[in-house]
Amino acid sequence: MNLPPDHPPVPKPRIGVLLMNLGTPDAPDAKSVKRYLGQFLSDKRVIEIPQLLWQPILRGVILNVRPKKSAHAYAQVWREDGSPLQAITTAQSLALKDRFGSGVLVEHAMRYGNPSIPDKLAAMKAAGCERILLAPLYPQYCAATTATANDQAFAVLAKMRWQPALRTMPPYHDDPDYIAALHASIDASLAQLDFEPQRIIASFHGMPKRTLALGDPYHCHCQKTARLLSESMGRPITIAFQSRFGPAKWLEPATDLTLAALPAQGVKSVAVVAPGFSADCLETLEEMAIRGRETFEEAGGERFAYLPCLNDSDLGVALLEKLVARELEGWQRPA
């Protein structure tokens, strides 16, 4: 069909894939961290208490105290190419760029910080993406991670006159390919150690205990991942939950308390893996690899290893390719 001379340019129809992760400050300084935490901790999916009660605490206390401490933590793991989470997620999207043909555009975005989900979706729509797969990079479903990322994307589409067709990638906590990739990655990391750990700990990000009673499947998904991984490896896996925050009761057992208790039980060597994270970040590289080691050694532990996430390794990218390809089935790609 020939378009009239004054018709605006029409991009060639494409399919979009948007990898979505949590987010990160733009820099490891207090100002950037304060801006990031203000956005993150104002999310009603993350802090499920009335905002009239929470916002004075957040604005009056937390954002005046926590940013400096968190900036110091970020500075310990910051890379030349930015925060680990940002750099790795970027590498994951670039590695997938040409895996699905020229008719598929692969991008990444962060729920908090940059690049933002609204900006990326607008750019993808402008680039001709008439069908978009939202791919939250969280193996285990949680309202505070998967749902809030999807929420923001849905809110963007709610303002569009011409909306693209949309799909969301489901959690993959029990996917055989995911378990196999974890197993292979852990084996490869263990083979590089100069000791055999007495215990392997699977540390998942914690959530308030009440979320389980409210119907969030996250705790069950974590338990199943650990069980399937243990069965695949043929050895016991100790499950624990990290990153407690505030006075609420959190999922147990706590990772820091578990590490502190093990040496008194005769466990002097451990390896920690974080199966709930698709990319290494502050919570794995600073909280686990640095502070987790300190906790274990101060309690009398002798050998500690943190095993990296799947990240943008060959195993990690191959897994993401399989997961995305599965969700794109049935969407005819433009010629």
Backbone hydrogen bonds, N-H to C=O, Kabsch-Sander energy under -0.5 kcal/mol:
donor,donor_aa,acceptor,acceptor_aa,energy
7,H,4,P,-2.1
14,R,128,G,-2.8
15,I,103,G,-2.7
16,G,131,R,-3.5
17,V,105,L,-2.9
18,L,133,L,-2.9
19,L,17,V,-0.7
19,L,107,E,-2.8
20,M,135,A,-2.3
21,N,109,A,-2.0
24,T,112,Y,-0.8
29,D,27,A,-1.3
33,V,29,D,-2.6
34,K,30,A,-2.6
35,R,31,K,-1.8
36,Y,32,S,-2.2
37,L,33,V,-3.2
38,G,34,K,-2.2
39,Q,35,R,-1.4
40,F,36,Y,-2.7
41,L,37,L,-3.1
42,S,39,Q,-0.6
43,D,40,F,-1.3
46,V,43,D,-1.0
47,I,43,D,-2.5
48,E,46,V,-0.7
49,I,47,I,-1.0
53,L,50,P,-1.2
54,W,50,P,-2.2
55,Q,51,Q,-2.7
57,I,53,L,-0.7
57,I,54,W,-0.5
58,L,54,W,-2.8
59,R,55,Q,-3.3
60,G,56,P,-2.1
61,V,57,I,-2.0
62,I,57,I,-1.9
63,L,58,L,-2.8
64,N,61,V,-1.2
65,V,61,V,-0.7
65,V,62,I,-1.2
66,R,62,I,-2.8
69,K,65,V,-0.9
70,S,66,R,-2.9
71,A,67,P,-2.7
72,H,68,K,-1.7
73,A,69,K,-1.6
74,Y,70,S,-2.7
75,A,71,A,-2.3
76,Q,72,H,-1.0
76,Q,73,A,-0.6
77,V,73,A,-0.6
77,V,74,Y,-1.3
78,W,74,Y,-1.3
79,R,82,G,-2.5
82,G,79,R,-1.7
87,A,83,S,-2.9
88,I,84,P,-2.8
89,T,85,L,-2.3
90,T,86,Q,-2.2
91,A,87,A,-2.0
92,Q,88,I,-2.4
93,S,89,T,-2.2
94,L,90,T,-2.3
95,A,91,A,-2.2
96,L,92,Q,-1.3
97,K,93,S,-0.6
97,K,94,L,-0.6
99,R,96,L,-1.7
104,V,101,G,-1.6
105,L,15,I,-3.2
106,V,104,V,-0.6
107,E,17,V,-2.9
107,E,105,L,-0.5
109,A,19,L,-2.5
110,M,115,P,-3.3
111,R,21,N,-2.5
112,Y,22,L,-2.2
117,I,110,M,-0.9
120,K,116,S,-2.2
121,L,117,I,-2.5
122,A,118,P,-2.1
123,A,119,D,-2.1
124,M,120,K,-2.4
125,K,121,L,-2.4
126,A,122,A,-2.2
127,A,123,A,-1.4
128,G,125,K,-1.5
129,C,124,M,-2.4
130,E,14,R,-2.0
130,E,128,G,-1.0
131,R,14,R,-1.0
132,I,165,A,-2.8
133,L,16,G,-3.1
134,L,132,I,-0.6
134,L,167,R,-3.3
135,A,18,L,-2.9
135,A,133,L,-0.6
137,L,20,M,-2.9
138,Y,136,P,-1.3
145,T,142,C,-1.5
146,T,142,C,-1.0
147,A,142,C,-1.5
148,T,143,A,-1.0
149,A,145,T,-1.7
150,N,146,T,-2.2
151,D,147,A,-3.0
152,Q,148,T,-1.9
153,A,149,A,-1.6
154,F,150,N,-2.9
155,A,151,D,-2.4
156,V,152,Q,-1.6
157,L,153,A,-2.1
158,A,154,F,-1.9
159,K,155,A,-0.5
159,K,156,V,-1.3
160,M,157,L,-1.6
163,Q,161,R,-0.8
165,A,130,E,-2.9
167,R,132,I,-2.1
169,M,134,L,-3.1
172,Y,139,P,-0.9
173,H,139,P,-1.2
175,D,172,Y,-1.3
179,I,175,D,-2.4
180,A,176,P,-2.5
181,A,177,D,-2.1
182,L,178,Y,-2.5
183,H,179,I,-2.6
184,A,180,A,-2.5
185,S,181,A,-2.5
186,I,182,L,-2.8
187,D,183,H,-2.6
188,A,184,A,-2.2
189,S,185,S,-2.1
190,L,186,I,-3.0
191,A,187,D,-2.0
192,Q,188,A,-0.6
192,Q,189,S,-1.0
193,L,190,L,-1.4
198,Q,269,S,-1.3
199,R,269,S,-1.1
201,I,199,R,-0.5
201,I,271,A,-2.8
202,A,200,I,-0.5
202,A,238,T,-3.1
203,S,201,I,-0.8
203,S,273,V,-2.8
204,F,202,A,-0.6
204,F,240,A,-2.7
206,G,242,Q,-2.5
209,K,249,K,-3.2
211,T,208,P,-1.6
212,L,209,K,-1.2
213,A,209,K,-0.9
214,L,210,R,-1.7
215,G,212,L,-1.3
216,D,211,T,-2.5
221,H,217,P,-2.6
222,C,218,Y,-2.6
223,Q,219,H,-2.3
224,K,220,C,-2.2
225,T,221,H,-2.5
226,A,222,C,-2.5
227,R,223,Q,-2.2
228,L,224,K,-2.9
229,L,225,T,-2.4
230,S,226,A,-2.4
231,E,227,R,-2.4
232,S,228,L,-2.4
233,M,229,L,-2.4
234,G,230,S,-1.6
235,R,230,S,-1.4
238,T,200,I,-2.8
239,I,237,I,-0.6
240,A,202,A,-2.1
241,F,253,P,-2.5
242,Q,204,F,-2.6
251,L,207,M,-2.3
255,T,241,F,-2.2
258,T,254,A,-2.2
259,L,255,T,-2.7
260,A,256,D,-2.0
261,A,257,L,-1.5
262,L,258,T,-1.5
265,Q,261,A,-0.6
265,Q,262,L,-1.6
266,G,263,P,-1.7
267,V,262,L,-2.0
268,K,266,G,-0.9
270,V,303,R,-2.3
271,A,199,R,-2.1
272,V,305,A,-2.9
273,V,201,I,-2.9
274,A,307,L,-0.5
277,F,274,A,-1.5
278,S,137,L,-0.6
284,T,281,C,-0.7
285,L,281,C,-3.2
286,E,282,L,-2.0
287,E,282,L,-2.0
289,A,284,T,-2.6
290,I,286,E,-0.6
291,R,286,E,-2.8
292,G,287,E,-0.7
293,R,288,M,-1.0
294,E,290,I,-2.0
295,T,291,R,-2.5
296,F,292,G,-2.3
297,E,293,R,-2.8
298,E,294,E,-2.5
299,A,295,T,-1.1
300,G,297,E,-1.4
301,G,296,F,-2.7
302,E,268,K,-2.6
303,R,268,K,-2.5
305,A,270,V,-1.4
307,L,272,V,-3.2
307,L,305,A,-0.5
311,N,278,S,-0.8
313,S,310,L,-2.0
316,G,310,L,-0.6
317,V,313,S,-2.9
318,A,314,D,-2.3
319,L,315,L,-2.0
320,L,316,G,-2.2
321,E,317,V,-2.6
322,K,318,A,-2.0
323,L,319,L,-2.5
324,V,320,L,-2.8
325,A,321,E,-2.6
326,R,322,K,-2.0
327,E,323,L,-1.5
328,L,324,V,-1.5
329,E,325,A,-0.6
329,E,326,R,-0.8
331,W,328,L,-2.0
332,Q,330,G,-0.9
